[in-house]
Amino acid sequence: MVGIEFRVDTSDAKRLSSDLRNAAGRLPDALRRGVRAAAEPVAAGIRAEAAWSTRIPGAVSIQPSGKGAAVTVNPNIAPEAAPLNNRGQGGEFTHPVFGNDWTVQQRARPFLTAGARRGQAEADRRVAAILTQWERAAGFK
């Protein structure tokens, strides 16, 4: 006599797990192809916020990384970028001049955060498009 029987069939879960593993293997390729394009609106926003400078916009670049991309300002091209950004704070900062013989006050010109925010919405749309493309390639609807 069997009585009440309850079975847990995990075949669908195993198949889903396998499909997700296979799809995940294709994700890095899709991300690498689209990550630079997705980061470009952020870089463009930073360049626009620093348009008052003759060197900072040209020092902004996109560097691919293991987790996506980083928008950087090259300090060798624009050494004044970090001090002028002043950690995103307005106001004034003091810096040495003439070989550290004198110090002067200079107005900060924060550009990094405002520039990143300027391009954030478009970058988010581009990342969503990359993920949607990957999902469709993986067989999701």
C-alpha positions as CSV (number, residue, x, y, z in Angstrom):
1,M,0.0,0.0,0.0
2,V,1.4,3.3,-1.1
3,G,-0.8,5.9,0.6
4,I,0.0,9.6,-0.4
5,E,3.0,10.0,-2.5
6,F,4.8,13.3,-3.1
7,R,7.6,13.6,-5.6
8,V,9.9,16.5,-6.3
9,D,11.0,16.5,-9.9
10,T,14.2,18.6,-10.3
11,S,14.7,17.9,-13.9
12,D,13.4,21.3,-15.0
13,A,15.5,23.0,-12.3
14,K,18.6,21.1,-13.5
15,R,17.9,22.1,-17.1
16,L,17.3,25.7,-16.1
17,S,20.6,25.7,-14.2
18,S,22.4,24.3,-17.2
19,D,20.9,26.8,-19.5
20,L,21.8,29.7,-17.2
21,R,25.4,28.4,-17.0
22,N,25.7,28.3,-20.8
23,A,24.1,31.7,-21.2
24,A,26.4,33.2,-18.5
25,G,29.4,32.0,-20.5
26,R,28.2,34.3,-23.4
27,L,27.6,37.3,-21.1
28,P,31.2,38.4,-20.8
29,D,31.6,38.6,-24.6
30,A,28.4,40.7,-24.9
31,L,29.5,43.0,-22.1
32,R,33.0,43.5,-23.5
33,R,31.6,44.5,-26.9
34,G,29.1,47.0,-25.5
35,V,30.8,48.3,-22.3
36,R,32.8,51.0,-24.0
37,A,29.7,52.3,-25.9
38,A,27.8,52.3,-22.6
39,A,30.4,54.3,-20.8
40,E,30.8,56.9,-23.5
41,P,27.8,59.1,-22.3
42,V,29.5,59.4,-18.9
43,A,32.8,60.3,-20.5
44,A,31.1,62.9,-22.7
45,G,29.3,64.4,-19.7
46,I,32.6,64.8,-17.8
47,R,34.2,66.4,-20.9
48,A,31.3,68.8,-21.2
49,E,31.4,69.7,-17.5
50,A,35.2,70.4,-17.8
51,A,34.9,72.3,-21.1
52,W,36.3,75.4,-19.4
53,S,39.7,73.6,-19.3
54,T,42.0,73.3,-22.2
55,R,43.5,70.0,-21.0
56,I,41.0,68.1,-18.9
57,P,38.5,67.1,-21.7
58,G,41.4,65.6,-23.7
59,A,42.5,63.6,-20.6
60,V,39.2,61.8,-20.2
61,S,39.2,58.2,-21.4
62,I,37.4,54.9,-21.0
63,Q,39.5,52.0,-19.6
64,P,38.0,48.5,-19.8
65,S,38.2,46.6,-16.5
66,G,37.3,43.2,-15.3
67,K,34.0,44.5,-13.9
68,G,33.0,46.8,-16.8
69,A,34.7,50.1,-17.6
70,A,36.2,53.0,-15.7
71,V,36.1,56.6,-17.0
72,T,39.4,58.2,-15.9
73,V,41.1,61.5,-16.2
74,N,44.8,61.0,-16.9
75,P,46.9,63.0,-14.4
76,N,49.9,63.0,-16.8
77,I,47.8,65.0,-19.4
78,A,45.9,67.2,-16.9
79,P,47.7,67.2,-13.5
80,E,45.4,70.1,-12.4
81,A,42.2,67.9,-12.7
82,A,42.2,66.3,-9.3
83,P,43.0,69.6,-7.3
84,L,40.4,71.6,-9.3
85,N,37.8,68.9,-8.9
86,N,38.5,69.2,-5.1
87,R,36.9,65.8,-4.3
88,G,33.6,67.1,-5.7
89,Q,33.4,70.0,-3.3
90,G,33.0,73.6,-4.3
91,G,34.7,76.5,-2.5
92,E,38.4,77.2,-2.4
93,F,41.6,75.2,-1.8
94,T,45.1,76.2,-1.1
95,H,48.1,75.1,-3.2
96,P,51.8,76.0,-3.4
97,V,53.3,78.0,-6.3
98,F,56.8,78.9,-7.2
99,G,58.5,75.8,-5.8
100,N,56.5,75.8,-2.5
101,D,57.7,79.3,-1.6
102,W,54.1,80.7,-1.7
103,T,50.6,79.4,-1.3
104,V,47.5,80.8,-3.0
105,Q,43.8,80.2,-2.7
106,Q,42.1,79.0,-5.8
107,R,38.4,78.4,-6.6
108,A,37.5,74.7,-7.0
109,R,35.7,73.7,-10.2
110,P,34.1,70.3,-9.4
111,F,33.3,68.5,-12.7
112,L,33.5,64.8,-12.2
113,T,30.3,63.9,-10.4
114,A,28.2,66.4,-12.3
115,G,29.6,65.1,-15.6
116,A,29.0,61.5,-14.6
117,R,25.4,62.3,-13.7
118,R,24.9,64.1,-17.0
119,G,25.6,60.9,-18.9
120,Q,24.2,58.4,-16.4
121,A,20.7,57.9,-17.8
122,E,22.0,57.2,-21.3
123,A,24.7,54.9,-20.0
124,D,22.0,53.0,-18.0
125,R,19.9,52.7,-21.2
126,R,22.8,51.3,-23.1
127,V,23.7,48.7,-20.3
128,A,20.0,47.6,-20.3
129,A,20.1,47.2,-24.1
130,I,23.3,45.0,-23.7
131,L,21.6,42.8,-21.1
132,T,18.4,42.6,-23.2
133,Q,20.5,41.5,-26.2
134,W,22.2,38.8,-24.0
135,E,18.9,37.6,-22.6
136,R,17.5,37.1,-26.1
137,A,20.6,35.4,-27.3
138,A,20.3,33.1,-24.2
139,G,16.7,32.2,-25.2
140,F,14.8,34.4,-22.7
141,K,11.8,36.3,-24.0
